[in-house]
Amino acid sequence: MINGNARNDGVRFGSDKYSVHFSMEKNLSYKVHISKNLSEKVKTVGTFKRFLHKIPFIRGIMVQMEQSKGYTLMLLVLFTWDILRMFNMEEDLENSDIFNVVIIAIVVLMVLYTVMFIFRKILLNYKTTLQFHGAEHKVINTYLEGLDLNFENVKKASRVSRWCGTELMVFYFVLFVMTFFLKYDSIRFLLAFSVAFEIFNLKDEDKIPVLRVLFKLGYFCQERIFTKEPLNEQLEASIESFKMLLEAEKEEI
């Protein structure tokens, strides 16, 4: 399965076997690196793990935990806090000086990290990342439509992708807000993401009116917020990198 993601210096395209990443320099020249995926090098995935990946509403959580350490950490923190609330221990902790110092330290670190992220990703490279994101979508959309991967076809392609991860995040945010009535945040966190993942992977979502509205919201966010029209140089580099991925796949057959 073909996939991709944009970075502040380029784009990564991937398949089941290979990953191709190009990074663009300030003079608009670019470097391309191709590598074999770890999943192809090491095929010793446990039977139980494979089983979990097939169970609806659990497989989404498994995938996200494997791909994001931040997701796993957030889940652990929420579970810990909810267990304390369950046994009415949070009031005792809130009166503890040590606990308050730890909370203040965590909040300060989170604020510092957020400020650094905003400065580095948004103020410095945000526009470039969105342009690469648009280039990634245009190339993959052209490929999925079965069109020739020439510059003219890719240039005309849509920046909106049905399989963009931002769709999944929009669904998750909407569902998390809708589950406000649940007492425990960890349950909301798990429920919202697991349902969002199943909706995201539906094949006939356009036949269900409510889901059609949800997908259109995601498409709107992609076009207006998460992508921008790429430069010609960014588009050309994306096309060449994607062709390199296809060539590597072809040589394996």
C-alpha positions in Angstrom: 0.0 0.0 0.0 1.3 3.4 -1.0 1.6 6.1 1.6 3.4 9.4 2.3 4.0 12.2 4.7 5.3 15.7 4.4 8.2 17.2 6.4 9.7 20.6 6.7 12.4 19.8 4.2 10.7 17.4 1.8 8.5 14.4 1.5 8.6 10.7 2.4 6.9 8.1 0.1 6.5 4.6 1.3 5.2 1.1 0.3 5.1 -2.2 2.1 8.7 -2.8 1.2 10.5 0.6 0.6 10.6 4.2 1.8 11.9 7.1 -0.3 12.7 10.4 1.3 13.8 13.5 -0.5 15.1 16.6 1.2 15.3 19.9 -0.5 18.1 22.4 0.0 17.8 26.2 0.2 19.1 26.4 -3.4 16.1 24.1 -4.5 18.4 21.2 -5.2 17.4 18.0 -3.5 18.8 14.7 -2.2 17.0 11.4 -2.4 17.4 8.4 0.0 15.8 5.0 -0.5 15.7 2.3 2.2 14.1 -1.0 2.8 11.4 -1.0 5.5 12.1 -2.6 8.8 9.0 -4.7 8.5 10.7 -6.3 5.5 14.0 -6.9 7.3 12.4 -8.3 10.4 9.4 -10.5 9.9 9.2 -11.9 13.4 5.9 -10.3 14.5 4.2 -12.3 17.2 1.1 -14.2 16.5 -0.8 -12.4 19.3 0.2 -9.0 18.0 -1.0 -9.9 14.5 -4.3 -11.1 16.0 -4.8 -7.7 17.8 -4.2 -5.9 14.5 -7.2 -7.7 13.0 -9.7 -6.8 15.8 -11.9 -3.8 15.0 -11.6 -0.9 17.5 -8.4 -2.4 18.9 -6.3 -2.3 15.7 -6.4 1.5 15.5 -5.0 1.9 19.0 -2.3 -0.7 18.3 -1.3 1.1 15.1 -1.1 4.5 16.8 0.8 3.2 19.8 3.4 1.6 17.4 3.7 4.9 15.4 3.6 7.5 18.2 5.4 7.5 21.5 3.6 10.6 22.4 0.2 8.9 22.0 1.4 6.0 24.2 2.7 8.4 26.9 -0.6 10.4 26.8 -2.6 7.3 27.2 -0.5 6.2 30.2 -0.9 9.5 31.9 -4.6 9.6 31.4 -5.0 6.0 32.7 -2.9 6.8 35.8 -4.9 9.9 36.6 -8.3 8.1 36.0 -7.2 5.2 38.4 -6.4 7.8 41.0 -9.8 9.4 40.5 -11.5 6.0 40.7 -10.1 5.4 44.2 -10.6 9.0 45.3 -6.8 9.5 45.7 -6.5 12.7 43.6 -7.6 15.0 46.5 -4.9 13.7 48.8 -2.3 14.1 46.0 -3.5 17.6 45.2 -2.7 18.6 48.8 0.8 17.2 48.5 3.6 19.8 48.0 5.7 17.2 46.0 2.8 16.5 43.7 2.2 20.2 43.1 5.9 20.7 42.2 5.8 17.7 39.8 2.6 19.1 38.1 4.1 22.6 37.8 7.3 21.0 36.3 5.3 19.0 33.8 3.2 22.1 32.8 6.4 24.2 32.3 8.0 21.5 30.1 4.8 21.2 28.0 4.6 25.0 27.5 8.3 25.2 26.6 7.9 22.3 24.1 4.8 23.9 22.6 6.6 27.2 22.2 9.6 25.6 20.5 7.4 23.5 18.3 5.4 26.6 17.2 8.5 28.6 16.6 10.4 25.9 14.7 7.5 24.3 12.7 5.0 27.1 12.2 6.9 30.4 12.2 9.9 29.1 10.4 8.8 26.1 8.2 5.1 26.0 8.3 4.4 27.2 4.7 7.1 25.0 3.3 5.7 21.9 5.1 2.2 22.7 3.8 3.5 23.0 0.2 5.3 19.6 0.5 2.1 18.2 1.9 0.2 19.4 -1.1 2.8 18.0 -3.4 2.6 14.6 -1.7 -1.2 14.5 -2.2 -1.0 15.6 -5.8 1.5 12.8 -6.7 -0.4 10.0 -4.9 -3.8 11.2 -6.3 -2.4 11.1 -9.8 -1.0 7.6 -9.2 -4.3 6.3 -7.7 -6.3 7.7 -10.7 -4.1 5.6 -13.0 -2.8 8.7 -14.9 0.7 9.1 -16.2 3.0 10.7 -13.6 4.0 13.7 -15.7 4.3 17.2 -14.5 1.1 18.5 -16.2 -1.1 15.7 -14.7 0.3 16.1 -11.2 0.0 19.8 -11.3 -3.7 19.6 -12.1 -4.4 17.0 -9.4 -6.2 17.8 -6.1 -4.4 18.6 -2.9 -7.2 16.8 -1.0 -6.5 13.1 -0.2 -9.1 10.6 1.0 -6.4 8.8 2.9 -4.6 11.7 4.6 -3.9 11.3 8.3 -5.4 14.8 9.0 -8.8 13.2 8.2 -8.3 10.8 11.0 -7.3 13.6 13.4 -10.4 15.7 12.5 -12.6 12.6 13.1 -10.9 12.0 16.4 -11.3 15.6 17.6 -15.1 15.6 16.7 -15.7 12.3 18.5 -13.7 13.4 21.5 -15.8 16.5 21.9 -19.0 14.4 21.4 -18.1 12.1 24.3 -17.9 14.9 26.9 -20.4 13.1 29.0 -18.0 10.2 29.8 -16.4 10.6 33.3 -12.9 9.2 32.5 -10.7 10.9 30.0 -8.7 7.8 29.2 -12.0 6.1 28.0 -12.9 9.1 25.9 -9.4 9.1 24.5 -9.5 5.4 23.5 -13.1 5.4 22.4 -12.8 8.5 20.2 -9.6 7.3 18.4 -10.7 3.7 17.9 -14.0 4.7 16.4 -12.3 7.5 14.3 -9.9 4.8 12.9 -12.7 2.5 11.9 -14.6 5.4 10.1 -11.4 6.5 8.4 -10.9 3.0 6.9 -14.5 2.5 5.6 -14.7 1.9 1.9 -18.3 3.1 1.3 -18.3 6.1 3.6 -20.0 8.3 1.0 -23.2 6.2 1.2 -23.8 7.2 4.8 -25.0 10.9 5.0 -23.6 11.6 8.5 -20.2 10.3 7.6 -20.2 12.1 4.3 -20.5 15.4 6.2 -17.7 14.3 8.5 -15.4 13.6 5.6 -16.3 16.9 3.9 -15.2 18.7 7.1 -11.9 16.8 6.9 -11.5 17.7 3.2 -12.2 21.4 4.0 -9.5 21.4 6.7 -7.0 19.8 4.3 -7.5 22.3 1.6 -7.8 25.4 3.7 -5.5 24.6 6.6 -3.2 21.6 6.1 -2.0 22.0 2.5 -0.8 24.8 0.1 -0.1 24.8 -3.6 3.5 23.5 -4.0 6.3 25.2 -6.0 7.1 23.6 -9.3 10.5 22.5 -8.0 8.8 20.8 -5.0 6.4 19.1 -7.3 9.1 17.9 -9.7 11.2 16.5 -6.8 8.1 14.7 -5.4 7.4 13.1 -8.8 10.9 11.9 -9.3 11.1 10.5 -5.8 7.8 8.6 -6.2 8.9 7.1 -9.5 12.0 5.9 -7.7 9.7 4.1 -5.2 7.8 2.5 -8.0 11.0 1.4 -9.8 12.2 -0.3 -6.6 8.9 -2.1 -6.2 9.0 -3.2 -9.8 12.5 -4.7 -9.4 11.3 -6.9 -6.5 8.7 -8.6 -8.7 
